Amino acid sequence: GVVVVSKVLNLAPGAKFDDIVGAYQEFQANTLIENPLKSMYFIMQIVMSLVILFAAVWFGFHLAKQLSVPLVQLGRATKRVAGGDYSSLEIESGSEEISNLIGNFNQMIANLSSSELELQQTIKNLNQYTSYVEIVLGNVSAGVLSVDMSGVVTTMNRRAGELLIVDP
């Protein structure tokens, strides 16, 4: 066999003791910087946590503002519609749900506007028909009464009042 030696070890008892003392002194030197190092890491962790917390709060407020501003404008538009203003709503929103809500609101306004026009035309026609019926009933020689479902007289013409001796 062959033995190859690349380094000669000093196996003297004093050398081992010096190595142990040196390692202990190095450990003590590292212990001295341990507390400042821990403090520095702790401060960095707190700063990063505060930055993340600040970013989360800012993002929350930003998102809430994006949602609440269009909804407040939609609420104001609802009050306008209740007052009779049927102009459509032009609100920009980053949220697809809010945009759909605004589109549906505008469709509702268009439907209400057309329904109101139809209702006004129907009321006009009804008023003309009522005037016509009143003129006909006022000039007819027969007495005419109209009664509701419970038997209460709702209208009567002049001739019916003369026949029943009551004020029509």
URRA-V288928 format. One record per backbone hydrogen bond with DSSP energy under -1.0 kcal/mol. NH is the residue of the N-H (numbers start at 1). CO is the residue of the C=O. If there is no record, write none. Layout:
# URRA-V288928
nh | co
NH | CO
NH | CO
This chain:
# URRA-V288928
nh | co
16 | 12
17 | 13
18 | 14
19 | 15
20 | 16
21 | 17
22 | 18
23 | 19
24 | 20
25 | 21
26 | 22
27 | 23
28 | 24
29 | 25
30 | 26
31 | 27
32 | 28
37 | 33
38 | 34
39 | 35
40 | 36
41 | 37
42 | 38
43 | 39
44 | 40
45 | 41
46 | 42
47 | 43
48 | 44
49 | 45
50 | 46
51 | 47
52 | 48
53 | 49
54 | 50
55 | 51
56 | 52
57 | 53
58 | 54
59 | 55
60 | 56
61 | 57
62 | 58
63 | 59
64 | 60
65 | 61
66 | 62
67 | 63
68 | 64
69 | 65
71 | 67
72 | 68
73 | 69
74 | 70
75 | 71
76 | 72
77 | 73
78 | 74
79 | 75
80 | 76
81 | 77
82 | 78
83 | 79
84 | 81
85 | 80
99 | 95
100 | 96
101 | 97
102 | 98
103 | 99
104 | 100
105 | 101
106 | 102
107 | 103
108 | 104
109 | 105
110 | 106
111 | 107
112 | 108
113 | 109
114 | 110
115 | 111
116 | 112
117 | 113
118 | 114
119 | 115
120 | 116
121 | 117
122 | 118
123 | 119
124 | 120
125 | 121
126 | 122
127 | 123
128 | 124
129 | 125
130 | 126
131 | 127
132 | 128
133 | 129
134 | 130
135 | 131
136 | 132
137 | 133
138 | 134
139 | 135
146 | 155
148 | 152
151 | 148
154 | 146
155 | 146
157 | 144
161 | 157
162 | 158
163 | 159
164 | 160
166 | 161
